[in-house]
Amino acid sequence: MLEETSEIIKEKLTNKKKNNEHGGLSLTIEKHLHKYFAAHGNELPPPELYKRVLKEVERPLLKVSLDATNGNQLKAANLLGLNRNTLRKKLIEHKIKFIKKVE
């Protein structure tokens, strides 16, 4: 059953790539999730996958956004579509510190 599903997913990924329907980020994430599921063989991954994926994606997203704005939290918050205080809370949660680059 999972092997059939795997083939269907591969075919859909190939078609999406050809048609470029969802852009690069969505396709990249879908590919990685497919590999993650495949790594578990005929078993499903452990429960709470949604929570784990969000946690894994949020930290690098915050770090890259801060880097792109040279540590400017207001700009990073705007880029992410977050309130600045929400961004600060998330930075504390993830223990992310950023030192501005001297230009």
Secondary structure, 3 states (H helix, E strand, C coil): CHHHHHHHHHHHHHHHHHHCCCHHHHHHHHHHHHHHHHCCCCCCCCCCHHHHHHHHHHHHHHHHHHHHCCCCHHHHHHHHCCCHHHHHHHHHHCCCCCCCCCC
